[in-house]
Amino acid sequence: MKKNKVMWLLLLLVALLAACGGGPRPSELVRADRLFANKVDALKAKKAAPKIYQVARRYYQMAEEAFDDGDDVECLHYSLMAAISYSTALENARRLEAEQRQVEAEKRLAAARQLISQQQARQADAERRIKRMEQILALKQKLEQEKVKSQKEKARIAAEVERARQEAEAAKKAAAERLAAEQAKAEQLKREKEVGEILARARSQMQMAESLDAAKYDSMNMSSARTYLKQSQQALVEKRFDNARDLAKLAVEKAGLAIKAAQAAYAKKTAEAQRLKERENLFKEANSIDGAEAKTDTRGVVITLREMFAPAKAEVLPERTYLLDKIAELARKYQGYPLIIEGYTDSRGRETANLALSQSRAQAVSDYLIQQQKLDMNRIKASGYGEARPIADNSRSEGRAKNRRIEVIFLFR
Protein backbone atom coordinates (compact mmCIF):
# COMPACT_ATOMS: atom_id res chain seq x y z
CA MET A 1 0.00 0.00 0.00
CA LYS A 2 2.81 2.36 0.97
CA LYS A 3 4.67 1.52 -2.26
CA ASN A 4 1.58 2.44 -4.33
CA LYS A 5 1.36 5.87 -2.62
CA VAL A 6 5.01 6.58 -3.44
CA MET A 7 4.41 5.66 -7.09
CA TRP A 8 1.37 7.96 -7.27
CA LEU A 9 3.40 10.84 -5.75
CA LEU A 10 6.21 10.35 -8.28
CA LEU A 11 3.74 10.36 -11.19
CA LEU A 12 2.12 13.58 -9.84
CA LEU A 13 5.55 15.26 -9.53
CA VAL A 14 6.47 14.35 -13.12
CA ALA A 15 3.15 15.80 -14.35
CA LEU A 16 3.69 19.06 -12.46
CA LEU A 17 7.23 19.44 -13.85
CA ALA A 18 5.96 18.89 -17.39
CA ALA A 19 3.24 21.50 -16.90
CA CYS A 20 5.73 24.10 -15.57
CA GLY A 21 8.17 23.73 -18.46
CA GLY A 22 5.70 23.78 -21.30
CA GLY A 23 4.30 27.29 -21.17
CA PRO A 24 5.06 30.10 -23.64
CA ARG A 25 8.20 32.18 -23.06
CA PRO A 26 7.42 35.52 -21.31
CA SER A 27 7.75 38.70 -23.41
CA GLU A 28 10.62 39.89 -21.20
CA LEU A 29 12.58 36.68 -21.86
CA VAL A 30 11.77 36.91 -25.59
CA ARG A 31 13.14 40.48 -25.57
CA ALA A 32 16.35 39.23 -23.93
CA ASP A 33 16.53 36.46 -26.59
CA ARG A 34 16.39 39.12 -29.35
CA LEU A 35 19.08 41.25 -27.69
CA PHE A 36 21.60 38.41 -27.46
CA ALA A 37 20.66 37.15 -30.93
CA ASN A 38 22.03 40.37 -32.48
CA LYS A 39 25.62 39.21 -32.92
CA VAL A 40 26.94 42.60 -34.14
CA ASP A 41 25.63 44.54 -31.12
CA ALA A 42 26.60 41.71 -28.77
CA LEU A 43 30.20 41.79 -30.02
CA LYS A 44 30.32 45.58 -29.54
CA ALA A 45 28.89 45.34 -26.01
CA LYS A 46 31.25 42.52 -25.04
CA LYS A 47 34.29 44.42 -26.34
CA ALA A 48 33.35 47.76 -24.75
CA ALA A 49 32.19 46.48 -21.33
CA PRO A 50 33.16 42.82 -20.88
CA LYS A 51 32.31 42.67 -17.17
CA ILE A 52 28.85 44.17 -17.57
CA TYR A 53 28.25 41.95 -20.62
CA GLN A 54 29.17 38.86 -18.58
CA VAL A 55 26.74 39.99 -15.86
CA ALA A 56 24.04 40.28 -18.54
CA ARG A 57 24.83 36.78 -19.84
CA ARG A 58 24.66 35.41 -16.30
CA TYR A 59 21.25 37.00 -15.70
CA TYR A 60 20.07 35.65 -19.06
CA GLN A 61 21.09 32.12 -18.09
CA MET A 62 19.36 32.50 -14.72
CA ALA A 63 16.21 33.71 -16.48
CA GLU A 64 16.19 30.65 -18.76
CA GLU A 65 16.77 28.36 -15.78
CA ALA A 66 13.91 30.05 -13.92
CA PHE A 67 11.69 29.61 -17.01
CA ASP A 68 12.61 25.93 -17.22
CA ASP A 69 11.79 25.60 -13.49
CA GLY A 70 8.43 27.33 -14.00
CA ASP A 71 9.33 30.26 -11.71
CA ASP A 72 7.66 33.16 -13.59
CA VAL A 73 8.63 35.83 -11.03
CA GLU A 74 12.32 34.92 -11.08
CA CYS A 75 12.22 34.57 -14.86
CA LEU A 76 10.73 38.10 -15.22
CA HIS A 77 13.25 39.56 -12.75
CA TYR A 78 16.33 38.01 -14.33
CA SER A 79 15.10 38.80 -17.87
CA LEU A 80 14.76 42.51 -16.99
CA MET A 81 18.17 42.50 -15.29
CA ALA A 82 19.73 40.86 -18.36
CA ALA A 83 18.16 43.45 -20.71
CA ILE A 84 19.25 46.42 -18.55
CA SER A 85 22.81 45.13 -18.15
CA TYR A 86 23.06 44.39 -21.87
CA SER A 87 21.77 47.91 -22.73
CA THR A 88 24.37 49.42 -20.39
CA ALA A 89 27.20 47.52 -22.09
CA LEU A 90 25.89 48.46 -25.54
CA GLU A 91 25.62 52.13 -24.54
CA ASN A 92 29.28 52.04 -23.44
CA ALA A 93 30.16 50.68 -26.89
CA ARG A 94 28.24 53.49 -28.57
CA ARG A 95 29.86 56.05 -26.33
CA LEU A 96 33.32 54.74 -27.31
CA GLU A 97 32.35 54.95 -30.98
CA ALA A 98 31.18 58.55 -30.47
CA GLU A 99 34.48 59.43 -28.79
CA GLN A 100 36.39 57.89 -31.72
CA ARG A 101 34.34 59.93 -34.19
CA GLN A 102 35.05 63.05 -32.12
CA VAL A 103 38.82 62.36 -32.24
CA GLU A 104 38.64 61.89 -36.01
CA ALA A 105 36.69 65.15 -36.37
CA GLU A 106 39.37 66.99 -34.42
CA LYS A 107 42.05 65.53 -36.66
CA ARG A 108 40.16 66.77 -39.71
CA LEU A 109 39.78 70.20 -38.08
CA ALA A 110 43.54 70.33 -37.39
CA ALA A 111 44.22 69.43 -41.02
CA ALA A 112 41.84 72.19 -42.12
CA ARG A 113 43.69 74.71 -39.98
CA GLN A 114 46.98 73.59 -41.49
CA LEU A 115 45.55 74.08 -44.98
CA ILE A 116 44.34 77.56 -44.01
CA SER A 117 47.85 78.38 -42.77
CA GLN A 118 49.28 77.18 -46.09
CA GLN A 119 46.76 79.29 -47.98
CA GLN A 120 47.72 82.34 -45.93
CA ALA A 121 51.34 81.71 -46.86
CA ARG A 122 50.35 81.47 -50.52
CA GLN A 123 48.37 84.70 -50.21
CA ALA A 124 51.43 86.39 -48.68
CA ASP A 125 53.46 85.15 -51.65
CA ALA A 126 50.84 86.57 -54.00
CA GLU A 127 51.06 89.91 -52.23
CA ARG A 128 54.84 89.86 -52.71
CA ARG A 129 54.29 89.26 -56.42
CA ILE A 130 51.89 92.17 -56.55
CA LYS A 131 54.49 94.35 -54.90
CA ARG A 132 57.00 93.19 -57.48
CA MET A 133 54.52 94.10 -60.20
CA GLU A 134 54.17 97.58 -58.69
CA GLN A 135 57.95 97.92 -58.73
CA ILE A 136 57.97 96.92 -62.39
CA LEU A 137 55.24 99.47 -63.11
CA ALA A 138 57.36 102.11 -61.38
CA LEU A 139 60.32 101.06 -63.52
CA LYS A 140 58.16 101.36 -66.62
CA GLN A 141 57.15 104.87 -65.62
CA LYS A 142 60.77 105.78 -65.06
CA LEU A 143 61.75 104.38 -68.44
CA GLU A 144 58.97 106.34 -70.12
CA GLN A 145 60.08 109.49 -68.33
CA GLU A 146 63.59 108.96 -69.61
CA LYS A 147 62.14 108.37 -73.10
CA VAL A 148 63.85 105.06 -73.74
CA LYS A 149 64.57 104.93 -77.44
CA SER A 150 64.48 101.14 -77.80
CA GLN A 151 60.88 100.24 -78.59
CA LYS A 152 61.76 96.56 -78.48
CA GLU A 153 63.01 96.84 -74.91
CA LYS A 154 59.94 98.79 -73.95
CA ALA A 155 57.71 96.09 -75.45
CA ARG A 156 59.58 93.35 -73.57
CA ILE A 157 59.27 95.20 -70.28
CA ALA A 158 55.57 95.81 -70.92
CA ALA A 159 55.01 92.11 -71.62
CA GLU A 160 56.85 91.17 -68.41
CA VAL A 161 54.76 93.63 -66.46
CA GLU A 162 51.54 92.20 -67.93
CA ARG A 163 52.62 88.62 -67.19
CA ALA A 164 53.49 89.54 -63.62
CA ARG A 165 50.14 91.24 -63.21
CA GLN A 166 48.22 88.27 -64.61
CA GLU A 167 50.17 85.80 -62.47
CA ALA A 168 49.58 87.88 -59.35
CA GLU A 169 45.85 88.17 -60.08
CA ALA A 170 45.56 84.44 -60.75
CA ALA A 171 47.47 83.56 -57.57
CA LYS A 172 45.34 85.93 -55.51
CA LYS A 173 42.12 84.49 -56.95
CA ALA A 174 43.25 80.90 -56.35
CA ALA A 175 44.26 81.74 -52.78
CA ALA A 176 40.88 83.33 -52.12
CA GLU A 177 39.06 80.28 -53.53
CA ARG A 178 41.11 77.86 -51.43
CA LEU A 179 40.58 79.96 -48.30
CA ALA A 180 36.82 80.02 -48.92
CA ALA A 181 36.83 76.23 -49.35
CA GLU A 182 38.68 75.71 -46.08
CA GLN A 183 36.33 78.07 -44.26
CA ALA A 184 33.38 76.10 -45.65
CA LYS A 185 35.00 72.90 -44.41
CA ALA A 186 35.49 74.39 -40.93
CA GLU A 187 31.81 75.42 -40.90
CA GLN A 188 30.89 71.87 -41.87
CA LEU A 189 32.84 70.48 -38.91
CA LYS A 190 31.04 72.92 -36.62
CA ARG A 191 27.66 71.76 -37.88
CA GLU A 192 28.71 68.13 -37.48
CA LYS A 193 29.47 68.86 -33.83
CA GLU A 194 26.08 70.56 -33.34
CA VAL A 195 24.23 67.59 -34.83
CA GLY A 196 26.37 65.19 -32.78
CA GLU A 197 25.23 66.85 -29.55
CA ILE A 198 21.56 66.51 -30.52
CA LEU A 199 22.15 62.88 -31.50
CA ALA A 200 23.74 62.23 -28.09
CA ARG A 201 20.60 63.60 -26.46
CA ALA A 202 18.43 61.40 -28.69
CA ARG A 203 20.45 58.30 -27.78
CA SER A 204 20.14 59.22 -24.09
CA GLN A 205 16.35 59.50 -24.45
CA MET A 206 16.24 56.14 -26.27
CA GLN A 207 18.29 54.50 -23.52
CA MET A 208 15.89 55.85 -20.89
CA ALA A 209 12.87 54.67 -22.92
CA GLU A 210 14.35 51.19 -23.35
CA SER A 211 15.15 51.01 -19.62
CA LEU A 212 11.46 51.72 -18.95
CA ASP A 213 10.39 49.11 -21.59
CA ALA A 214 8.50 51.90 -23.38
CA ALA A 215 8.01 49.84 -26.57
CA LYS A 216 5.58 47.67 -24.66
CA TYR A 217 3.32 50.66 -23.95
CA ASP A 218 3.86 52.94 -26.96
CA SER A 219 5.26 50.87 -29.81
CA MET A 220 4.33 53.48 -32.45
CA ASN A 221 6.36 56.34 -30.94
CA MET A 222 9.25 54.01 -30.05
CA SER A 223 9.33 52.71 -33.64
CA SER A 224 9.22 56.29 -34.94
CA ALA A 225 12.02 57.33 -32.56
CA ARG A 226 14.24 54.46 -33.74
CA THR A 227 13.50 55.29 -37.38
CA TYR A 228 14.21 59.01 -36.93
CA LEU A 229 17.43 58.25 -35.02
CA LYS A 230 18.63 55.90 -37.77
CA GLN A 231 17.70 58.40 -40.49
CA SER A 232 19.45 61.20 -38.59
CA GLN A 233 22.66 59.17 -38.35
CA GLN A 234 22.49 58.40 -42.08
CA ALA A 235 21.84 62.07 -42.90
CA LEU A 236 24.90 63.02 -40.84
CA VAL A 237 27.02 60.53 -42.81
CA GLU A 238 25.70 62.07 -46.05
CA LYS A 239 26.46 65.61 -44.77
CA ARG A 240 22.77 66.63 -44.79
CA PHE A 241 23.16 68.54 -41.54
CA ASP A 242 19.79 70.32 -41.44
CA ASN A 243 17.97 67.05 -42.05
CA ALA A 244 20.13 65.27 -39.47
CA ARG A 245 19.39 67.95 -36.86
CA ASP A 246 15.63 67.95 -37.51
CA LEU A 247 15.42 64.14 -37.51
CA ALA A 248 17.38 63.92 -34.24
CA LYS A 249 14.98 66.41 -32.65
CA LEU A 250 12.04 64.28 -33.83
CA ALA A 251 13.72 61.21 -32.31
CA VAL A 252 14.03 63.06 -28.97
CA GLU A 253 10.38 64.12 -29.16
CA LYS A 254 9.05 60.65 -30.01
CA ALA A 255 11.21 58.93 -27.39
CA GLY A 256 9.97 61.47 -24.84
CA LEU A 257 6.36 60.63 -25.71
CA ALA A 258 7.11 56.92 -25.35
CA ILE A 259 8.73 57.55 -21.95
CA LYS A 260 5.63 59.42 -20.82
CA ALA A 261 3.44 56.56 -22.03
CA ALA A 262 5.55 54.01 -20.13
CA GLN A 263 5.47 56.14 -16.99
CA ALA A 264 1.70 56.56 -17.32
CA ALA A 265 1.21 52.81 -17.80
CA TYR A 266 3.32 52.08 -14.75
CA ALA A 267 1.30 54.61 -12.78
CA LYS A 268 -1.92 52.76 -13.68
CA LYS A 269 -0.52 49.50 -12.36
CA THR A 270 0.20 51.04 -8.96
CA ALA A 271 -1.90 53.02 -6.58
CA GLU A 272 -1.79 56.54 -8.05
CA ALA A 273 -2.18 58.36 -4.76
CA GLN A 274 0.51 56.26 -3.09
CA ARG A 275 2.89 56.76 -6.03
CA LEU A 276 2.47 60.55 -6.03
CA LYS A 277 2.86 60.68 -2.27
CA GLU A 278 6.03 58.61 -2.48
CA ARG A 279 7.48 60.93 -5.14
CA GLU A 280 6.57 63.94 -3.03
CA ASN A 281 8.25 62.43 0.03
CA LEU A 282 11.32 61.51 -2.04
CA PHE A 283 11.58 65.08 -3.31
CA LYS A 284 11.16 66.56 0.19
CA GLU A 285 13.84 64.33 1.66
CA ALA A 286 16.19 65.02 -1.28
CA ASN A 287 15.58 68.75 -0.93
CA SER A 288 16.48 68.58 2.77
CA ILE A 289 20.03 67.34 2.10
CA ASP A 290 22.36 70.16 3.14
CA GLY A 291 24.78 71.05 0.34
CA ALA A 292 22.65 69.64 -2.51
CA GLU A 293 19.91 71.02 -4.76
CA ALA A 294 16.80 69.03 -5.67
CA LYS A 295 14.15 69.48 -8.32
CA THR A 296 11.53 67.41 -10.12
CA ASP A 297 11.28 67.17 -13.90
CA THR A 298 9.88 64.70 -16.41
CA ARG A 299 12.73 62.28 -15.76
CA GLY A 300 12.33 62.09 -11.99
CA VAL A 301 13.80 63.68 -8.86
CA VAL A 302 17.09 65.34 -9.86
CA ILE A 303 19.68 65.96 -7.12
CA THR A 304 22.45 68.35 -8.22
CA LEU A 305 25.87 68.12 -6.51
CA ARG A 306 28.70 70.65 -6.92
CA GLU A 307 32.28 71.00 -5.71
CA MET A 308 32.59 67.22 -5.48
CA PHE A 309 36.05 67.09 -7.09
CA ALA A 310 39.33 68.95 -7.16
CA PRO A 311 40.03 70.81 -10.45
CA ALA A 312 40.69 68.40 -13.36
CA LYS A 313 40.41 65.40 -10.98
CA ALA A 314 37.94 62.51 -10.86
CA GLU A 315 38.31 61.41 -7.20
CA VAL A 316 35.45 62.37 -4.87
CA LEU A 317 36.70 64.75 -2.18
CA PRO A 318 36.55 63.06 1.27
CA GLU A 319 34.75 66.01 2.82
CA ARG A 320 31.93 65.68 0.22
CA THR A 321 31.24 61.94 0.55
CA TYR A 322 28.59 62.63 3.18
CA LEU A 323 26.34 63.81 0.31
CA LEU A 324 26.69 60.43 -1.39
CA ASP A 325 25.96 58.70 1.94
CA LYS A 326 22.69 60.68 2.16
CA ILE A 327 21.79 59.73 -1.41
CA ALA A 328 22.52 56.06 -0.61
CA GLU A 329 20.10 56.29 2.33
CA LEU A 330 17.40 57.60 -0.01
CA ALA A 331 18.16 54.87 -2.57
CA ARG A 332 17.75 52.15 0.08
CA LYS A 333 14.52 53.71 1.34
CA TYR A 334 13.05 54.16 -2.17
CA GLN A 335 13.97 50.86 -3.82
CA GLY A 336 11.69 51.21 -6.85
CA TYR A 337 13.65 54.02 -8.55
CA PRO A 338 16.54 53.30 -10.97
CA LEU A 339 19.45 55.74 -10.60
CA ILE A 340 21.07 57.65 -13.46
CA ILE A 341 24.26 59.59 -12.72
CA GLU A 342 25.25 62.31 -15.21
CA GLY A 343 28.49 64.29 -15.16
CA TYR A 344 28.97 67.78 -16.67
CA THR A 345 31.84 70.28 -17.00
CA ASP A 346 32.19 73.90 -18.05
CA SER A 347 33.39 74.88 -21.54
CA ARG A 348 37.03 75.53 -20.72
CA GLY A 349 39.59 73.15 -22.23
CA ARG A 350 39.24 70.66 -25.08
CA GLU A 351 35.82 69.19 -25.64
CA THR A 352 37.08 65.59 -25.77
CA ALA A 353 38.98 66.05 -22.51
CA ASN A 354 35.88 67.53 -20.86
CA LEU A 355 33.78 64.61 -22.09
CA ALA A 356 36.25 62.07 -20.69
CA LEU A 357 36.52 63.95 -17.36
CA SER A 358 32.74 64.13 -16.94
CA GLN A 359 32.44 60.38 -17.62
CA SER A 360 35.18 59.59 -15.09
CA ARG A 361 33.51 61.75 -12.45
CA ALA A 362 30.09 60.19 -13.01
CA GLN A 363 31.70 56.74 -12.79
CA ALA A 364 33.51 57.72 -9.56
CA VAL A 365 30.17 58.60 -7.94
CA SER A 366 28.67 55.34 -9.21
CA ASP A 367 31.64 53.33 -7.88
CA TYR A 368 31.28 54.95 -4.44
CA LEU A 369 27.56 54.09 -4.22
CA ILE A 370 28.22 50.50 -5.35
CA GLN A 371 31.47 49.74 -3.53
CA GLN A 372 31.14 51.78 -0.34
CA GLN A 373 27.36 51.87 0.08
CA LYS A 374 26.71 48.43 -1.47
CA LEU A 375 23.94 49.54 -3.83
CA ASP A 376 22.97 47.16 -6.65
CA MET A 377 25.21 47.83 -9.67
CA ASN A 378 22.40 46.88 -12.06
CA ARG A 379 20.27 49.68 -10.68
CA ILE A 380 22.79 52.42 -11.51
CA LYS A 381 23.89 53.85 -14.88
CA ALA A 382 26.58 56.52 -15.23
CA SER A 383 27.22 58.78 -18.23
CA GLY A 384 29.31 61.89 -18.93
CA TYR A 385 28.21 64.70 -21.25
CA GLY A 386 31.13 67.12 -20.93
CA GLU A 387 30.24 70.72 -21.67
CA ALA A 388 26.87 69.82 -23.23
CA ARG A 389 23.60 71.00 -21.66
CA PRO A 390 24.94 74.08 -19.82
CA ILE A 391 22.55 75.56 -17.24
CA ALA A 392 24.42 78.88 -16.89
CA ASP A 393 26.61 81.30 -18.89
CA ASN A 394 30.10 79.80 -19.41
CA SER A 395 31.57 83.28 -20.03
CA ARG A 396 31.32 84.08 -16.30
CA SER A 397 33.04 82.27 -13.42
CA GLU A 398 29.75 81.96 -11.52
CA GLY A 399 28.11 80.31 -14.54
CA ARG A 400 31.02 77.92 -15.04
CA ALA A 401 30.82 76.87 -11.37
CA LYS A 402 27.14 76.02 -11.84
CA ASN A 403 27.85 74.02 -15.00
CA ARG A 404 30.47 71.86 -13.21
CA ARG A 405 28.04 69.44 -11.60
CA ILE A 406 26.90 65.89 -10.96
CA GLU A 407 23.21 65.10 -11.38
CA VAL A 408 21.82 62.03 -9.58
CA ILE A 409 18.39 61.19 -11.00
CA PHE A 410 15.87 58.99 -9.20
CA LEU A 411 14.13 57.88 -12.37
CA PHE A 412 10.32 57.88 -12.47
CA ARG A 413 8.81 54.73 -13.92
JOPEJO-V682398 format. One record per backbone hydrogen bond with DSSP energy under -0.5 kcal/mol. NH is the residue of the N-H (numbers start at 1). CO is the residue of the C=O. E is the energy in kcal/mol with one decimal. If there is no record, write none. Layout:
nh;co;e
NH;CO;E
NH;CO;E
//
This chain:
nh;co;e
5;1;-1.7
6;2;-1.8
7;3;-1.9
8;4;-2.4
9;5;-2.4
10;6;-2.3
11;7;-2.3
12;8;-2.2
13;9;-2.3
14;10;-2.2
15;11;-1.9
16;12;-2.2
17;13;-2.4
18;14;-2.0
19;15;-2.0
20;16;-2.2
21;17;-1.7
22;19;-0.7
23;20;-0.6
30;26;-2.4
31;27;-2.5
32;28;-1.9
33;29;-2.4
34;30;-2.3
35;31;-2.1
36;32;-2.2
37;33;-1.3
38;34;-1.0
38;35;-0.8
39;37;-1.4
42;38;-2.5
43;39;-2.4
44;40;-2.0
45;41;-2.8
46;42;-2.6
47;43;-2.2
48;44;-2.5
49;45;-2.5
53;49;-2.6
54;50;-2.3
55;51;-2.1
56;52;-2.4
57;53;-2.4
58;54;-2.4
59;55;-2.5
60;56;-2.3
61;57;-2.4
62;58;-2.3
63;59;-2.4
64;60;-2.1
65;61;-2.5
66;62;-2.5
67;63;-2.3
68;64;-2.6
69;65;-2.0
70;66;-0.6
70;67;-1.0
71;66;-2.6
72;70;-1.2
75;71;-2.4
76;72;-2.6
77;73;-2.5
78;74;-2.9
79;75;-2.1
80;76;-2.3
81;77;-2.3
82;78;-2.3
83;79;-2.3
84;80;-2.7
85;81;-2.5
86;82;-2.5
87;83;-2.5
88;84;-2.2
89;85;-2.3
90;86;-2.6
91;87;-2.4
92;88;-2.0
93;89;-1.8
94;90;-2.2
95;91;-2.6
96;92;-2.3
97;93;-2.1
98;94;-2.5
99;95;-2.4
100;96;-2.2
101;97;-2.4
102;98;-2.2
103;99;-2.3
104;100;-2.3
105;101;-2.2
106;102;-2.1
107;103;-2.0
108;104;-2.3
109;105;-2.3
110;106;-2.5
111;107;-2.4
112;108;-2.2
113;109;-2.3
114;110;-2.1
115;111;-2.3
116;112;-2.3
117;113;-2.4
118;114;-2.3
119;115;-2.4
120;116;-2.4
121;117;-2.0
122;118;-2.3
123;119;-2.7
124;120;-2.4
125;121;-2.1
126;122;-2.3
127;123;-2.4
128;124;-1.9
129;125;-2.0
130;126;-2.4
131;127;-2.2
132;128;-2.2
133;129;-2.5
134;130;-2.4
135;131;-2.1
136;132;-2.4
137;133;-2.7
138;134;-2.3
139;135;-2.4
140;136;-2.6
141;137;-2.4
142;138;-2.3
143;139;-2.8
144;140;-2.6
145;141;-2.5
146;142;-2.0
147;144;-1.2
148;143;-1.6
151;149;-1.0
154;150;-1.9
155;151;-2.4
156;152;-2.2
157;153;-2.5
158;154;-2.3
159;155;-2.4
160;156;-2.4
161;157;-2.6
162;158;-2.4
163;159;-2.6
164;160;-2.7
165;161;-2.4
166;162;-2.7
167;163;-2.9
168;164;-2.5
169;165;-2.5
170;166;-2.6
171;167;-2.8
172;168;-2.5
173;169;-2.4
174;170;-2.6
175;171;-2.5
176;172;-2.2
177;173;-2.2
178;174;-2.6
179;175;-2.5
180;176;-2.2
181;177;-2.1
182;178;-2.3
183;179;-2.3
184;180;-2.1
185;181;-2.0
186;182;-2.3
187;183;-2.3
188;184;-1.9
189;185;-2.1
190;186;-1.9
191;187;-2.1
192;188;-2.3
193;189;-1.9
194;190;-2.0
195;191;-2.5
196;192;-2.3
197;193;-1.9
198;194;-1.6
199;195;-2.6
200;196;-2.1
201;197;-1.8
202;198;-2.2
203;199;-2.8
204;200;-2.1
205;201;-2.3
206;202;-2.4
207;203;-2.4
208;204;-2.1
209;205;-2.5
210;206;-2.8
211;207;-2.3
212;208;-1.6
213;210;-1.4
214;209;-2.6
216;213;-1.3
217;214;-1.2
218;214;-2.6
222;218;-2.1
223;219;-2.5
224;220;-2.4
225;221;-2.7
226;222;-2.4
227;223;-2.3
228;224;-3.1
229;225;-2.5
230;226;-2.5
231;227;-2.8
232;228;-2.6
233;229;-2.2
234;230;-2.1
235;231;-2.6
236;232;-2.2
237;233;-1.9
238;234;-2.0
239;236;-1.3
240;235;-2.9
241;239;-1.3
244;240;-2.6
245;241;-2.8
246;242;-2.5
247;243;-2.8
248;244;-2.2
249;245;-2.1
250;246;-2.0
251;247;-2.2
252;248;-2.3
253;249;-2.4
254;250;-2.9
255;251;-2.5
256;252;-2.3
257;253;-2.1
258;254;-2.2
259;255;-2.4
260;256;-2.3
261;257;-2.2
262;258;-2.5
263;259;-2.8
264;260;-2.6
265;261;-2.5
266;262;-2.5
267;263;-2.1
268;264;-1.7
269;265;-1.2
270;266;-0.8
270;267;-0.6
272;270;-0.6
275;271;-2.7
276;272;-2.6
277;273;-2.2
278;274;-2.5
279;275;-2.4
280;276;-2.4
281;277;-2.6
282;278;-2.7
283;279;-2.7
284;280;-2.5
285;281;-2.6
286;282;-2.5
287;283;-2.8
288;284;-1.0
289;286;-1.3
290;288;-0.5
292;289;-1.5
293;304;-2.0
295;302;-1.9
297;300;-2.4
301;410;-1.6
302;295;-3.1
302;300;-0.6
303;301;-0.6
303;408;-2.7
304;293;-3.4
304;302;-0.6
305;406;-3.1
310;315;-0.5
313;310;-2.2
317;308;-2.7
320;317;-2.1
321;318;-1.2
323;320;-1.3
324;320;-0.7
325;321;-2.1
326;322;-2.0
327;323;-2.1
328;324;-2.3
329;325;-1.9
330;326;-2.0
331;327;-2.5
332;328;-2.3
333;329;-1.9
334;330;-3.0
335;333;-0.8
337;334;-1.0
338;336;-0.6
339;379;-2.6
340;409;-2.0
341;381;-3.1
342;340;-0.5
342;407;-2.6
343;383;-2.1
344;405;-2.2
345;386;-2.7
354;350;-2.3
355;351;-2.4
356;352;-2.3
357;353;-2.6
358;354;-2.5
359;355;-1.9
360;356;-2.3
361;357;-2.5
362;358;-2.4
363;359;-2.3
364;360;-2.1
365;361;-2.0
366;362;-2.1
367;363;-3.0
368;364;-2.0
369;365;-2.1
370;366;-2.1
371;367;-3.5
372;367;-0.5
372;368;-1.9
373;368;-1.5
375;369;-2.4
379;376;-1.6
380;377;-1.0
381;339;-2.0
383;341;-2.7
385;343;-2.7
388;385;-2.2
396;393;-1.2
400;396;-2.4
401;397;-2.2
402;398;-1.6
403;399;-1.9
404;400;-1.5
405;344;-0.8
405;403;-1.2
406;305;-2.4
407;342;-2.8
408;303;-2.9
408;406;-0.5
409;340;-3.0
409;407;-0.6
410;301;-2.7
410;408;-0.6
411;338;-2.8
411;409;-1.0
412;299;-2.8
//
